[in-house]
């Protein structure tokens, strides 16, 4: 599946799940053609649970056929957040 198609699917899923903002990072955002997963960081709304996060990740995986690592920016360790902030790409 092409990157553009994946981003289009992600945008639909994000808007349907009350997610405020979402960002891609990791190998998918680099100019590599070979990526085996999608890394997504989100700004989740209040009341968004771990179960919600898991449900969204599983739904994305089903739609795009790739493994998805999804994290909330709020719960991310500050050092990791600082490291990946340089490579975040808004969806």
N, CA, C and O atoms as CSV, one atom per row, in Angstrom:
chain,resi,resn,atom,element,x,y,z
A,1,UNK,N,N,0.850,-1.176,0.000
A,1,UNK,CA,C,0.000,0.000,0.000
A,1,UNK,C,C,0.896,1.241,0.000
A,1,UNK,O,O,1.900,1.289,0.711
A,2,UNK,N,N,0.533,2.224,-0.788
A,2,UNK,CA,C,1.310,3.456,-0.884
A,2,UNK,C,C,1.127,4.312,0.371
A,2,UNK,O,O,0.102,4.245,1.049
A,3,UNK,N,N,2.147,5.111,0.655
A,3,UNK,CA,C,2.102,5.976,1.837
A,3,UNK,C,C,0.893,6.907,1.811
A,3,UNK,O,O,0.258,7.132,2.842
A,4,UNK,N,N,0.577,7.441,0.646
A,4,UNK,CA,C,-0.556,8.370,0.531
A,4,UNK,C,C,-1.870,7.693,0.914
A,4,UNK,O,O,-2.727,8.299,1.556
A,5,UNK,N,N,-2.018,6.429,0.511
A,5,UNK,CA,C,-3.232,5.677,0.848
A,5,UNK,C,C,-3.314,5.441,2.352
A,5,UNK,O,O,-4.381,5.562,2.953
A,6,UNK,N,N,-2.185,5.105,2.947
A,6,UNK,CA,C,-2.146,4.860,4.388
A,6,UNK,C,C,-2.517,6.128,5.150
A,6,UNK,O,O,-3.294,6.073,6.104
A,7,UNK,N,N,-1.974,7.255,4.739
A,7,UNK,CA,C,-2.273,8.528,5.407
A,7,UNK,C,C,-3.750,8.874,5.271
A,7,UNK,O,O,-4.359,9.374,6.217
A,8,UNK,N,N,-4.323,8.618,4.120
A,8,UNK,CA,C,-5.754,8.880,3.910
A,8,UNK,C,C,-6.608,8.037,4.863
A,8,UNK,O,O,-7.561,8.537,5.461
A,9,UNK,N,N,-6.263,6.772,4.996
A,9,UNK,CA,C,-6.985,5.880,5.913
A,9,UNK,C,C,-6.819,6.361,7.353
A,9,UNK,O,O,-7.788,6.401,8.112
A,10,UNK,N,N,-5.602,6.724,7.724
A,10,UNK,CA,C,-5.345,7.208,9.083
A,10,UNK,C,C,-6.164,8.448,9.403
A,10,UNK,O,O,-6.714,8.563,10.499
A,11,UNK,N,N,-6.250,9.374,8.462
A,11,UNK,CA,C,-7.035,10.598,8.683
A,11,UNK,C,C,-8.491,10.273,8.986
A,11,UNK,O,O,-9.088,10.872,9.881
A,12,UNK,N,N,-9.063,9.333,8.251
A,12,UNK,CA,C,-10.463,8.949,8.484
A,12,UNK,C,C,-10.639,8.337,9.868
A,12,UNK,O,O,-11.573,8.679,10.593
A,13,UNK,N,N,-9.743,7.439,10.226
A,13,UNK,CA,C,-9.847,6.753,11.516
A,13,UNK,C,C,-9.682,7.750,12.665
A,13,UNK,O,O,-10.399,7.675,13.662
A,14,UNK,N,N,-8.754,8.663,12.526
A,14,UNK,CA,C,-8.504,9.669,13.563
A,14,UNK,C,C,-9.726,10.549,13.777
A,14,UNK,O,O,-10.121,10.805,14.915
A,15,UNK,N,N,-10.317,11.005,12.701
A,15,UNK,CA,C,-11.479,11.893,12.841
A,15,UNK,C,C,-12.681,11.168,13.440
A,15,UNK,O,O,-13.498,11.791,14.118
A,16,UNK,N,N,-12.800,9.878,13.204
A,16,UNK,CA,C,-13.928,9.109,13.739
A,16,UNK,C,C,-13.762,8.758,15.216
A,16,UNK,O,O,-14.718,8.328,15.861
A,17,UNK,N,N,-12.561,8.938,15.753
A,17,UNK,CA,C,-12.284,8.490,17.118
A,17,UNK,C,C,-11.955,9.613,18.094
A,17,UNK,O,O,-11.269,9.386,19.091
A,18,UNK,N,N,-12.434,10.810,17.821
A,18,UNK,CA,C,-12.298,11.952,18.720
A,18,UNK,C,C,-10.858,12.336,19.030
A,18,UNK,O,O,-10.610,13.046,20.005
A,19,UNK,N,N,-9.915,11.888,18.233
A,19,UNK,CA,C,-8.511,12.196,18.474
A,19,UNK,C,C,-8.243,13.629,18.029
A,19,UNK,O,O,-8.554,14.008,16.900
A,20,UNK,N,N,-7.661,14.423,18.933
A,20,UNK,CA,C,-7.435,15.845,18.651
A,20,UNK,C,C,-6.424,16.045,17.530
A,20,UNK,O,O,-6.702,16.736,16.550
A,21,UNK,N,N,-5.265,15.445,17.676
A,21,UNK,CA,C,-4.203,15.542,16.675
A,21,UNK,C,C,-3.451,14.224,16.638
A,21,UNK,O,O,-3.403,13.490,17.625
A,22,UNK,N,N,-2.863,13.936,15.479
A,22,UNK,CA,C,-2.071,12.719,15.342
A,22,UNK,C,C,-0.839,13.010,14.500
A,22,UNK,O,O,-0.850,13.855,13.605
A,23,UNK,N,N,0.210,12.287,14.815
A,23,UNK,CA,C,1.490,12.490,14.145
A,23,UNK,C,C,2.110,11.138,13.815
A,23,UNK,O,O,1.957,10.170,14.559
A,24,UNK,N,N,2.799,11.091,12.705
A,24,UNK,CA,C,3.579,9.923,12.333
A,24,UNK,C,C,5.023,10.180,12.729
A,24,UNK,O,O,5.476,11.324,12.741
A,25,UNK,N,N,5.744,9.113,13.051
A,25,UNK,CA,C,7.177,9.221,13.301
A,25,UNK,C,C,7.800,7.864,12.996
A,25,UNK,O,O,7.089,6.902,12.706
A,26,UNK,N,N,9.103,7.786,13.060
A,26,UNK,CA,C,9.785,6.525,12.795
A,26,UNK,C,C,10.062,6.302,11.318
A,26,UNK,O,O,10.073,7.245,10.527
A,27,UNK,N,N,10.285,5.047,10.956
A,27,UNK,CA,C,10.716,4.703,9.598
A,27,UNK,C,C,9.725,5.134,8.525
A,27,UNK,O,O,10.130,5.442,7.404
A,28,UNK,N,N,8.448,5.162,8.843
A,28,UNK,CA,C,7.432,5.532,7.852
A,28,UNK,C,C,7.594,6.975,7.388
A,28,UNK,O,O,7.259,7.293,6.247
A,29,UNK,N,N,8.094,7.844,8.241
A,29,UNK,CA,C,8.226,9.256,7.887
A,29,UNK,C,C,9.517,9.557,7.138
A,29,UNK,O,O,9.681,10.632,6.561
A,30,UNK,N,N,10.413,8.609,7.157
A,30,UNK,CA,C,11.670,8.819,6.442
A,30,UNK,C,C,11.486,8.394,4.993
A,30,UNK,O,O,10.472,7.785,4.654
A,31,UNK,N,N,12.422,8.695,4.161
A,31,UNK,CA,C,12.283,8.414,2.733
A,31,UNK,C,C,12.566,6.953,2.398
A,31,UNK,O,O,12.972,6.636,1.280
A,32,UNK,N,N,12.357,6.083,3.350
A,32,UNK,CA,C,12.578,4.659,3.125
A,32,UNK,C,C,11.360,4.059,2.440
A,32,UNK,O,O,10.221,4.434,2.721
A,33,UNK,N,N,11.615,3.135,1.549
A,33,UNK,CA,C,10.505,2.432,0.905
A,33,UNK,C,C,10.122,1.201,1.714
A,33,UNK,O,O,8.997,0.710,1.623
A,34,UNK,N,N,11.061,0.711,2.501
A,34,UNK,CA,C,10.800,-0.485,3.294
A,34,UNK,C,C,10.500,-0.098,4.739
A,34,UNK,O,O,11.396,0.274,5.497
A,35,UNK,N,N,9.260,-0.190,5.093
A,35,UNK,CA,C,8.855,0.035,6.469
A,35,UNK,C,C,7.927,-1.114,6.822
A,35,UNK,O,O,7.099,-1.527,6.011
A,36,UNK,N,N,8.070,-1.624,8.033
A,36,UNK,CA,C,7.261,-2.783,8.415
A,36,UNK,C,C,6.237,-2.460,9.487
A,36,UNK,O,O,5.473,-3.327,9.912
A,37,UNK,N,N,6.227,-1.206,9.922
A,37,UNK,CA,C,5.214,-0.800,10.890
A,37,UNK,C,C,4.976,0.701,10.765
A,37,UNK,O,O,5.700,1.411,10.066
A,38,UNK,N,N,3.959,1.153,11.449
A,38,UNK,CA,C,3.608,2.565,11.471
A,38,UNK,C,C,3.664,3.013,12.928
A,38,UNK,O,O,3.074,2.384,13.806
A,39,UNK,N,N,4.374,4.099,13.171
A,39,UNK,CA,C,4.447,4.672,14.513
A,39,UNK,C,C,3.584,5.925,14.534
A,39,UNK,O,O,3.775,6.840,13.733
A,40,UNK,N,N,2.629,5.951,15.464
A,40,UNK,CA,C,1.681,7.059,15.550
A,40,UNK,C,C,1.678,7.601,16.980
A,40,UNK,O,O,1.587,6.844,17.946
A,41,UNK,N,N,1.777,8.915,17.092
A,41,UNK,CA,C,1.637,9.589,18.387
A,41,UNK,C,C,0.380,10.445,18.305
A,41,UNK,O,O,0.162,11.140,17.312
A,42,UNK,N,N,-0.443,10.397,19.342
A,42,UNK,CA,C,-1.702,11.142,19.302
A,42,UNK,C,C,-1.862,12.051,20.517
A,42,UNK,O,O,-1.285,11.817,21.578
A,43,UNK,N,N,-2.658,13.086,20.325
A,43,UNK,CA,C,-3.161,13.903,21.425
A,43,UNK,C,C,-4.589,13.426,21.636
A,43,UNK,O,O,-5.499,13.785,20.889
A,44,UNK,N,N,-4.765,12.621,22.653
A,44,UNK,CA,C,-6.062,12.006,22.907
A,44,UNK,C,C,-6.962,12.938,23.710
A,44,UNK,O,O,-6.483,13.746,24.505
A,45,UNK,N,N,-8.267,12.819,23.496
A,45,UNK,CA,C,-9.203,13.626,24.281
A,45,UNK,C,C,-9.289,13.115,25.717
A,45,UNK,O,O,-8.897,11.983,26.001
A,46,UNK,N,N,-9.794,13.937,26.607
A,46,UNK,CA,C,-10.017,13.504,27.984
A,46,UNK,C,C,-10.920,12.283,27.973
A,46,UNK,O,O,-11.866,12.204,27.189
A,47,UNK,N,N,-10.624,11.341,28.841
A,47,UNK,CA,C,-11.445,10.148,28.943
A,47,UNK,C,C,-11.065,9.054,27.956
A,47,UNK,O,O,-11.687,7.992,27.952
A,48,UNK,N,N,-10.068,9.286,27.127
A,48,UNK,CA,C,-9.602,8.298,26.153
A,48,UNK,C,C,-8.790,7.264,26.921
A,48,UNK,O,O,-7.752,7.594,27.494
A,49,UNK,N,N,-9.246,6.030,26.938
A,49,UNK,CA,C,-8.642,4.996,27.771
A,49,UNK,C,C,-7.625,4.155,27.003
A,49,UNK,O,O,-7.484,4.268,25.785
A,50,UNK,N,N,-6.930,3.318,27.747
A,50,UNK,CA,C,-5.999,2.371,27.137
A,50,UNK,C,C,-6.750,1.415,26.213
A,50,UNK,O,O,-6.225,1.008,25.177
A,51,UNK,N,N,-7.956,1.064,26.583
A,51,UNK,CA,C,-8.793,0.213,25.735
A,51,UNK,C,C,-9.117,0.926,24.420
A,51,UNK,O,O,-9.084,0.307,23.357
A,52,UNK,N,N,-9.428,2.210,24.487
A,52,UNK,CA,C,-9.670,2.995,23.272
A,52,UNK,C,C,-8.428,3.001,22.384
A,52,UNK,O,O,-8.521,2.824,21.169
A,53,UNK,N,N,-7.281,3.203,22.994
A,53,UNK,CA,C,-6.019,3.241,22.261
A,53,UNK,C,C,-5.758,1.907,21.558
A,53,UNK,O,O,-5.369,1.877,20.391
A,54,UNK,N,N,-5.974,0.829,22.268
A,54,UNK,CA,C,-5.790,-0.506,21.704
A,54,UNK,C,C,-6.769,-0.767,20.565
A,54,UNK,O,O,-6.399,-1.338,19.539
A,55,UNK,N,N,-8.002,-0.354,20.746
A,55,UNK,CA,C,-9.029,-0.539,19.714
A,55,UNK,C,C,-8.657,0.208,18.440
A,55,UNK,O,O,-8.793,-0.328,17.340
A,56,UNK,N,N,-8.190,1.440,18.586
A,56,UNK,CA,C,-7.794,2.241,17.425
A,56,UNK,C,C,-6.598,1.593,16.727
A,56,UNK,O,O,-6.579,1.486,15.501
A,57,UNK,N,N,-5.608,1.164,17.498
A,57,UNK,CA,C,-4.424,0.523,16.909
A,57,UNK,C,C,-4.811,-0.733,16.137
A,57,UNK,O,O,-4.340,-0.945,15.019
A,58,UNK,N,N,-5.662,-1.563,16.723
A,58,UNK,CA,C,-6.102,-2.789,16.047
A,58,UNK,C,C,-6.891,-2.481,14.784
A,58,UNK,O,O,-6.738,-3.168,13.774
A,59,UNK,N,N,-7.718,-1.473,14.832
A,59,UNK,CA,C,-8.515,-1.085,13.669
A,59,UNK,C,C,-7.608,-0.605,12.536
A,59,UNK,O,O,-7.810,-0.964,11.375
A,60,UNK,N,N,-6.607,0.210,12.882
A,60,UNK,CA,C,-5.658,0.680,11.870
A,60,UNK,C,C,-4.922,-0.508,11.255
A,60,UNK,O,O,-4.789,-0.592,10.035
A,61,UNK,N,N,-4.447,-1.420,12.092
A,61,UNK,CA,C,-3.735,-2.601,11.593
A,61,UNK,C,C,-4.592,-3.396,10.623
A,61,UNK,O,O,-4.108,-3.841,9.582
A,62,UNK,N,N,-5.860,-3.575,10.959
A,62,UNK,CA,C,-6.772,-4.311,10.077
A,62,UNK,C,C,-6.943,-3.615,8.735
A,62,UNK,O,O,-7.026,-4.273,7.698
A,63,UNK,N,N,-6.996,-2.299,8.750
A,63,UNK,CA,C,-7.242,-1.533,7.521
A,63,UNK,C,C,-6.019,-1.434,6.618
A,63,UNK,O,O,-6.153,-1.465,5.395
A,64,UNK,N,N,-4.829,-1.315,7.202
A,64,UNK,CA,C,-3.646,-1.096,6.366
A,64,UNK,C,C,-2.742,-2.322,6.240
A,64,UNK,O,O,-1.850,-2.353,5.392
A,65,UNK,N,N,-2.969,-3.326,7.076
A,65,UNK,CA,C,-2.189,-4.551,6.964
A,65,UNK,C,C,-0.760,-4.450,7.472
A,65,UNK,O,O,0.095,-5.250,7.092
A,66,UNK,N,N,-0.497,-3.477,8.324
A,66,UNK,CA,C,0.823,-3.321,8.933
A,66,UNK,C,C,0.669,-3.208,10.443
A,66,UNK,O,O,-0.378,-2.804,10.948
A,67,UNK,N,N,1.718,-3.568,11.142
A,67,UNK,CA,C,1.735,-3.411,12.587
A,67,UNK,C,C,1.727,-1.920,12.935
A,67,UNK,O,O,2.348,-1.114,12.242
A,68,UNK,N,N,1.026,-1.560,14.001
A,68,UNK,CA,C,0.921,-0.160,14.411
A,68,UNK,C,C,1.358,-0.018,15.865
A,68,UNK,O,O,0.876,-0.726,16.750
A,69,UNK,N,N,2.274,0.902,16.087
A,69,UNK,CA,C,2.655,1.287,17.444
A,69,UNK,C,C,2.055,2.662,17.671
A,69,UNK,O,O,2.399,3.621,16.981
A,70,UNK,N,N,1.152,2.753,18.644
A,70,UNK,CA,C,0.465,4.021,18.888
A,70,UNK,C,C,0.674,4.427,20.344
A,70,UNK,O,O,0.515,3.620,21.260
A,71,UNK,N,N,1.030,5.684,20.535
A,71,UNK,CA,C,1.273,6.214,21.876
A,71,UNK,C,C,0.575,7.559,22.012
A,71,UNK,O,O,0.318,8.248,21.024
A,72,UNK,N,N,0.276,7.917,23.251
A,72,UNK,CA,C,-0.256,9.258,23.486
A,72,UNK,C,C,0.913,10.155,23.878
A,72,UNK,O,O,1.808,9.741,24.614
A,73,UNK,N,N,0.893,11.373,23.383
A,73,UNK,CA,C,1.962,12.314,23.714
A,73,UNK,C,C,1.996,12.598,25.213
A,73,UNK,O,O,3.063,12.811,25.789
A,74,UNK,N,N,0.839,12.598,25.828
A,74,UNK,CA,C,0.735,12.888,27.264
A,74,UNK,C,C,1.439,11.825,28.112
A,74,UNK,O,O,2.021,12.146,29.148
A,75,UNK,N,N,1.390,10.568,27.680
A,75,UNK,CA,C,1.965,9.489,28.481
A,75,UNK,C,C,3.404,9.153,28.096
A,75,UNK,O,O,4.041,8.319,28.739
A,76,UNK,N,N,3.906,9.789,27.067
A,76,UNK,CA,C,5.242,9.488,26.569
A,76,UNK,C,C,6.314,10.025,27.526
A,76,UNK,O,O,6.188,11.127,28.060
A,77,UNK,N,N,7.347,9.245,27.729
A,77,UNK,CA,C,8.464,9.670,28.572
A,77,UNK,C,C,9.078,10.943,27.979
A,77,UNK,O,O,9.273,11.024,26.767
A,78,UNK,N,N,9.383,11.930,28.817
A,78,UNK,CA,C,9.903,13.212,28.319
A,78,UNK,C,C,11.133,13.089,27.409
A,78,UNK,O,O,11.253,13.832,26.435
A,79,UNK,N,N,12.040,12.165,27.716
A,79,UNK,CA,C,13.234,12.005,26.878
A,79,UNK,C,C,12.862,11.480,25.496
A,79,UNK,O,O,13.396,11.942,24.488
A,80,UNK,N,N,11.953,10.520,25.450
A,80,UNK,CA,C,11.504,9.992,24.162
A,80,UNK,C,C,10.766,11.073,23.384
A,80,UNK,O,O,10.962,11.233,22.180
A,81,UNK,N,N,9.925,11.803,24.084
A,81,UNK,CA,C,9.162,12.877,23.442
A,81,UNK,C,C,10.102,13.904,22.812
A,81,UNK,O,O,9.884,14.342,21.683
A,82,UNK,N,N,11.135,14.279,23.538
A,82,UNK,CA,C,12.101,15.253,23.033
A,82,UNK,C,C,12.826,14.701,21.804
A,82,UNK,O,O,13.083,15.434,20.849
A,83,UNK,N,N,13.147,13.427,21.833
A,83,UNK,CA,C,13.861,12.794,20.723
A,83,UNK,C,C,13.015,12.744,19.461
A,83,UNK,O,O,13.497,13.073,18.377
A,84,UNK,N,N,11.756,12.336,19.591
A,84,UNK,CA,C,10.943,12.158,18.380
A,84,UNK,C,C,10.261,13.434,17.910
A,84,UNK,O,O,9.770,13.482,16.782
A,85,UNK,N,N,10.217,14.476,18.751
A,85,UNK,CA,C,9.535,15.706,18.339
A,85,UNK,C,C,10.117,16.292,17.063
A,85,UNK,O,O,9.413,16.963,16.308
A,86,UNK,N,N,11.375,16.046,16.822
A,86,UNK,CA,C,12.033,16.556,15.619
A,86,UNK,C,C,11.521,15.875,14.358
A,86,UNK,O,O,11.583,16.443,13.268
A,87,UNK,N,N,11.019,14.663,14.513
A,87,UNK,CA,C,10.594,13.918,13.333
A,87,UNK,C,C,9.081,13.738,13.214
A,87,UNK,O,O,8.617,13.055,12.300
A,88,UNK,N,N,8.309,14.331,14.111
A,88,UNK,CA,C,6.854,14.203,14.040
A,88,UNK,C,C,6.315,14.846,12.766
A,88,UNK,O,O,6.682,15.967,12.414
A,89,UNK,N,N,5.448,14.121,12.091
A,89,UNK,CA,C,4.798,14.625,10.884
A,89,UNK,C,C,3.295,14.610,11.141
A,89,UNK,O,O,2.708,13.547,11.340
A,90,UNK,N,N,2.681,15.773,11.139
A,90,UNK,CA,C,1.241,15.870,11.412
A,90,UNK,C,C,0.449,15.147,10.334
A,90,UNK,O,O,0.776,15.205,9.149
A,91,UNK,N,N,-0.597,14.469,10.777
A,91,UNK,CA,C,-1.498,13.783,9.846
A,91,UNK,C,C,-2.647,14.723,9.557
A,91,UNK,O,O,-3.550,14.379,8.794
